[in-house]
Amino acid sequence: MPTRDPAALALATSAAGYLLTLTALAITAIAAPTPARRREARTVLALLLNRRP
């Protein structure tokens, strides 16, 4: 039985977007062609995970 709760849908959409952002940044931090870009991606990833860069 599908649920039609707008708050649950908004939460699920937000969580999925956040996880996709973290995944994209993690891949960028690993596969970026230059060290500067890898460093920047790692810094942003650390900020999103509430850790010190």
N, C-alpha and C positions, 0 to 999 in steps of 0.2 A: 504494500500500500504506500504510494508516494506521499511524502509530506509536503505541505505547501506553506511552510513557515518562512516568511521573508527574512526574519532575523537569522535563522539557521543558514539560509541560502547566502546571505551577505557575509556571514562569518566564514562559511566554507570557501566562498570566492576570494575573500581577503587572504585566508590561509594558503590557498593554492597559489595566489599571486606572489605572496611572500616567499613560499618555497621555490617557485620558479626563479625568482630574483636571486635567491641564495645559490641555487644550482648554477645559474648563468655566471655569477661572479666567481664561484669556485672553479668552474671550467676555464674562465678567463684567467684566473690566478695561476692555473697550471699550464695553460697552452698559449699564453700571450707571446708574441714574437720577440718583444724587447723586455729587458729587465725592468725598465721604468714602468711599463704597463702592468707587469706582474706585480710589482710593488704597490702600485695604486689600487689594483684589484684586491690585493690582500688587505690593504688598509680599509677599504670600503667594507669588505667582508667582515673584518674584525669589528668595525663600528656597528654593523647591522646585528652582529651577535653579542653586542654589549661587552666587548673585550677591548683591552688597550691595544692600539696599533703597534 
